[in-house]
């Protein structure tokens, strides 16, 4: 139960703080700033709840752990439910915060799409195919870093959180201009609950990250299990 509570709280803060950075300060800190906020939030969470739940705060990460044999199906389901609930709570808190000051000059909104919480929607000129490929490849990279950094025998111990946080920041900087960057179905789910037109693109934020996570698990197993000389 402690693991599930940690995952819920961690995902809540990821949505509240990281998405909140785009909503509150998007025009001021731009894409790089928002990307760094995502990365720094996750880095802090890794050192806060990493020893309790592993700090997945992302169904795609949990899916990769399931495929890698690091968790069983029952635990996986518990993690995903906790992450989705946490994301919903985080988005609700952000929505309430925004509602308290309707005249505040908020950033991170896409008025045409009814997106007020930095939800994942295709940006101008982007196509579904482009976004799907971006989500798959960026998640592939992100999850590969996690699997490698947290490997029991070849990982980097207490330094793993730095690599994981930097990886999330990097993929957000690259992917925000395509679809606000998901690589995390829970991160997409929470804001979508309060963004009227975000559901049309939501399938991309589920299929892409899960496919990327599966590729990462397969490739990491092939690399990690290879006894070839360097």
N, C-alpha and C positions, 0 to 999 in steps of 0.2 A: 504493500500500500504506500509506503514511503516513496518508492520509485515513481509511482503514478502521480502522487501529489507533487513531487519535484518536477516531473515533466509538465504537468499542468501549469504550475507557477512559472516555470522557465519559459514556456511558450507564450504565456500571457505577457511577460515582460518583453519578449522578443517582438511581439506585435505592437505592444503599447509604446515602447521606446524607439524601435527601429522604424516602424511605419510612422510613428509620431514625429520623427525627425523630418520626414518628407512633408507631413501635414503642416507642421509648425514653422519649419525653416527651409523648406525646399528651395525657394527662389534665392535664398541667401547663401546656402552651402552647396547648392547645385548637385550634380550627379556624384561627383567624387565625395563630397561631404556626406551625402546620404548613404553611399556605399560603405564608407568608413564607419558610420554609425551602426549599420547592420553588423559589420565585422567586430567592432568593439563591444557591442552588446553581447554577441555570442561568446567572445573571448572572456568577458566577465562571468557569464553564466557557466562556462566550462569549469572555471575555478571555484564557482559557488556550489554547483550541484553535480559536477562531474563524478565525484566519488560516491554519489548516492545513486544516480540513475544512468550515468554515462553522458548525460546532457545531449540527448538526441534532438529534442524539441522540434522534430521534423519527421513525418511519416516516411519520407524517402530514405532517411538515414536508418530508421528502424527497419525498413524493408531490406536494406543492404545487410544489416546485422542479422536478420532472419535468414537470408540466403547464404550468409557466410557461416552460419552455425553458431553465432554468438548469442542468440536468444531463441526461445521456442515460440510456437504459434500463439499460445495463450498469452504470453508476456507481450508479444508483438501487438495483439489486439488491445490489450490494456494500455499500452503506450500510445497507440493511435487515438483511442477514445480520449485519453487524458490530454493529448496534444490538441485535438480539435476543440475540446471544452475550454482549454486554456486560451486558445486563439480567439474563440468567441468572446470570452470574458475580456481579454485585452482589447479587442475591437470595440466592445460595448463601452468600456471605460474611455477609450479615445473618442468615441462618438459623443458620449456624455460631456466630455471635456470641451469638445468643439461646440456643442449646443449651448454651453454656458456663456459663450461670447460670440454671438452670430455676426457682430460687426467687426470682429478681429480680422486682420488681413492674413488669413491662413494661406499657406502654399500647399503644394502637393496635390492639387485637385485637378480633375479633368471634367470640367463642367458638362461637355457634350455627352459624356458617357454616364453622367450621374455618379461619378466616382469621387467621393469626398474623403476617403481614408487611405489613399495610396493603394487602392486595390489593383490587382493584376488585370489590366486590359491592354489590348494591342494599341500601340502608339501609332501616330499618323504615318501612313505609308507601309507599316509592317503587315505581313500576311500571316495567316494561321500556320502555314508550312514553315515559314521563317521562325516564328515564335516556338513552334514545337521542336524544331531542330536545336534552337538556342537553349531551350529548357533541358533537353536531353543531354547535350554536350556540356553545358555548364554544371549540371548536376553530376554528370560523369566525373568531371574534374574535381568538384567539391567533395564528393563521397570518396573518391580515390585517396585524396589527401587525408580524410578522416580515418579510413581503413589503415592506411600506412602509418599515420602518426600515433594511432592507438593500438597498434599490433603489440601483443604481449611480449614477443621475442625481439622484434625489430623496430618497435616504436620509439618515441622520444620522451616517454615519461611525463614529467612535469612541464616540459616544453611543448607538449602536443597542442595545448590550448592556443598558443601563439600561431601555430601553423593553421589551425582550424579557423580561427578568427580572421586571419589574413586572407584565407581562401574564400570565405564568404564575402568579405569586403571586395575582393577582386572580381568575383563573378557578378556581384551587384553593379559594380562600376561598368562592366561590359554589357550586362543584360537590361539595365533599367531603361535604356533608350528603345528597347524592343517591346517589352511588355511589363515594365516596372520590375522585372526580375522576380521570379518566384523561387525556384529550386526547392520548394517546400509547400506541399499541398495545404498544410495547416495555416501557414502564413497567408495563403490565398483565401482560405475558407473564412477566416475571421472577418476581414474587411469586406468580403463579398456579401456577407449577411446584411451590411448596411450600405451597399452600393448597388443601386437598382439594376444597372445594366452590366454588371461584372460577370454574371452567370453564363453569358454566351461564350466567353473565352475560358471559363473555369476548367473545362475538360482538358485543355492544354496544360494547365498548371498541375494536373494530376497525372496524366499519361506521360508527359515529358519527363518530370522528375523521377517517376517510378521506373521508366525505361532506362534513364541515365543511371539510377542507383543499381539496377540489375546488371548493366554493363560494367559498372565499377566493381561490383562483387565478383563477377566472372573474371574480369581482367586481373584484379588483385589476387585472386586465388591462383591464376595461372602464373603470375609473376612471383608471388610469395612461395609457391610450391616448386618453382624451378630451381634445380641444383646446378644449373650451368655456371661455368666460370665466367667471371666478369671480363 
